[in-house]
Amino acid sequence: MYAIVNIAGQQFKVAKDQQLFVHRLQGDEGASIEFDNVLLAEDGGKFTIGAPTVEGAKVSAKILSHLKGDKVIVFKKKRRKGYKKKNGHRQQFTKIEITGITL
């Protein structure tokens, strides 16, 4: 059984006991959260496609930790002008574990 769910503006294919990184979510570590934007669900070869979402379907998850991604260097330069800008960025992520999919 798996589902395609919209989490924080991105679509993920999730299954039970799967761990994944999503953009930073509100909530404390160890808290349970539910997502009801299920776009597609599969259960034993039977597909349910939403228009736009599947009615009554929910994906429940548990927040494991909040962390930062790798540093990305943003470097801007204009040649022959002496213009250089160096900036860094670290994206904030939340690690979640899918605890169940209900249709």
Contacts in CASP RR format, 6 or more apart in sequence:
PFRMAT RR
TARGET T0000
AUTHOR 0000-0000-0000
METHOD contacts of the structure
MODEL  1
MYAIVNIAGQQFKVAKDQQLFVHRLQGDEGASIEFDNVLLAEDGGKFTIG
APTVEGAKVSAKILSHLKGDKVIVFKKKRRKGYKKKNGHRQQFTKIEITG
ITL
1 15 0 8 1.000
1 16 0 8 1.000
1 41 0 8 1.000
1 42 0 8 1.000
1 43 0 8 1.000
1 44 0 8 1.000
1 101 0 8 1.000
2 13 0 8 1.000
2 14 0 8 1.000
2 15 0 8 1.000
2 41 0 8 1.000
2 42 0 8 1.000
2 101 0 8 1.000
3 13 0 8 1.000
3 14 0 8 1.000
3 15 0 8 1.000
3 38 0 8 1.000
3 39 0 8 1.000
3 40 0 8 1.000
3 41 0 8 1.000
3 42 0 8 1.000
3 57 0 8 1.000
3 59 0 8 1.000
3 101 0 8 1.000
4 11 0 8 1.000
4 12 0 8 1.000
4 13 0 8 1.000
4 14 0 8 1.000
4 38 0 8 1.000
4 39 0 8 1.000
4 40 0 8 1.000
4 41 0 8 1.000
5 11 0 8 1.000
5 12 0 8 1.000
5 14 0 8 1.000
5 35 0 8 1.000
5 37 0 8 1.000
5 38 0 8 1.000
5 39 0 8 1.000
5 59 0 8 1.000
6 35 0 8 1.000
6 37 0 8 1.000
6 39 0 8 1.000
7 22 0 8 1.000
7 23 0 8 1.000
7 25 0 8 1.000
7 35 0 8 1.000
7 37 0 8 1.000
8 22 0 8 1.000
8 23 0 8 1.000
8 24 0 8 1.000
8 25 0 8 1.000
9 23 0 8 1.000
10 22 0 8 1.000
10 23 0 8 1.000
11 39 0 8 1.000
12 20 0 8 1.000
12 22 0 8 1.000
14 20 0 8 1.000
14 59 0 8 1.000
14 98 0 8 1.000
14 101 0 8 1.000
15 98 0 8 1.000
15 101 0 8 1.000
16 98 0 8 1.000
16 99 0 8 1.000
16 100 0 8 1.000
16 101 0 8 1.000
17 97 0 8 1.000
17 98 0 8 1.000
17 99 0 8 1.000
18 97 0 8 1.000
18 98 0 8 1.000
19 64 0 8 1.000
19 95 0 8 1.000
19 96 0 8 1.000
19 97 0 8 1.000
19 98 0 8 1.000
20 95 0 8 1.000
20 96 0 8 1.000
20 98 0 8 1.000
21 93 0 8 1.000
21 94 0 8 1.000
21 95 0 8 1.000
21 96 0 8 1.000
22 93 0 8 1.000
22 94 0 8 1.000
22 96 0 8 1.000
23 91 0 8 1.000
23 92 0 8 1.000
23 93 0 8 1.000
23 94 0 8 1.000
24 66 0 8 1.000
24 92 0 8 1.000
24 93 0 8 1.000
24 94 0 8 1.000
25 33 0 8 1.000
25 63 0 8 1.000
25 94 0 8 1.000
25 96 0 8 1.000
27 33 0 8 1.000
27 63 0 8 1.000
28 63 0 8 1.000
29 63 0 8 1.000
29 64 0 8 1.000
29 65 0 8 1.000
29 66 0 8 1.000
30 62 0 8 1.000
30 63 0 8 1.000
30 64 0 8 1.000
31 62 0 8 1.000
31 63 0 8 1.000
32 60 0 8 1.000
32 61 0 8 1.000
32 62 0 8 1.000
32 63 0 8 1.000
32 99 0 8 1.000
33 60 0 8 1.000
33 61 0 8 1.000
33 62 0 8 1.000
33 63 0 8 1.000
33 96 0 8 1.000
34 58 0 8 1.000
34 59 0 8 1.000
34 60 0 8 1.000
34 61 0 8 1.000
35 58 0 8 1.000
35 59 0 8 1.000
35 60 0 8 1.000
35 61 0 8 1.000
36 53 0 8 1.000
36 56 0 8 1.000
36 57 0 8 1.000
36 58 0 8 1.000
36 59 0 8 1.000
37 53 0 8 1.000
38 50 0 8 1.000
38 53 0 8 1.000
38 54 0 8 1.000
38 56 0 8 1.000
38 57 0 8 1.000
38 58 0 8 1.000
38 59 0 8 1.000
38 101 0 8 1.000
39 49 0 8 1.000
39 50 0 8 1.000
39 52 0 8 1.000
39 53 0 8 1.000
39 54 0 8 1.000
40 47 0 8 1.000
40 48 0 8 1.000
40 49 0 8 1.000
40 50 0 8 1.000
40 54 0 8 1.000
41 47 0 8 1.000
41 48 0 8 1.000
41 54 0 8 1.000
41 57 0 8 1.000
41 101 0 8 1.000
41 103 0 8 1.000
42 48 0 8 1.000
43 103 0 8 1.000
48 54 0 8 1.000
48 57 0 8 1.000
48 103 0 8 1.000
54 103 0 8 1.000
56 102 0 8 1.000
56 103 0 8 1.000
57 101 0 8 1.000
57 102 0 8 1.000
57 103 0 8 1.000
58 101 0 8 1.000
58 102 0 8 1.000
59 98 0 8 1.000
59 100 0 8 1.000
59 101 0 8 1.000
59 102 0 8 1.000
60 98 0 8 1.000
60 99 0 8 1.000
60 100 0 8 1.000
60 101 0 8 1.000
60 102 0 8 1.000
61 96 0 8 1.000
61 97 0 8 1.000
61 98 0 8 1.000
61 99 0 8 1.000
61 100 0 8 1.000
62 96 0 8 1.000
62 97 0 8 1.000
62 99 0 8 1.000
63 94 0 8 1.000
63 95 0 8 1.000
63 96 0 8 1.000
64 95 0 8 1.000
64 96 0 8 1.000
64 97 0 8 1.000
65 94 0 8 1.000
65 95 0 8 1.000
66 92 0 8 1.000
66 93 0 8 1.000
66 94 0 8 1.000
66 95 0 8 1.000
67 92 0 8 1.000
67 93 0 8 1.000
67 94 0 8 1.000
67 95 0 8 1.000
68 90 0 8 1.000
68 91 0 8 1.000
68 92 0 8 1.000
68 93 0 8 1.000
69 90 0 8 1.000
69 91 0 8 1.000
69 92 0 8 1.000
69 93 0 8 1.000
70 90 0 8 1.000
71 88 0 8 1.000
71 89 0 8 1.000
71 90 0 8 1.000
72 88 0 8 1.000
72 89 0 8 1.000
72 90 0 8 1.000
72 91 0 8 1.000
73 86 0 8 1.000
73 87 0 8 1.000
73 88 0 8 1.000
74 85 0 8 1.000
74 86 0 8 1.000
74 87 0 8 1.000
74 88 0 8 1.000
74 89 0 8 1.000
75 84 0 8 1.000
75 85 0 8 1.000
75 86 0 8 1.000
75 87 0 8 1.000
76 83 0 8 1.000
76 84 0 8 1.000
76 85 0 8 1.000
76 86 0 8 1.000
76 87 0 8 1.000
77 83 0 8 1.000
77 84 0 8 1.000
77 85 0 8 1.000
END
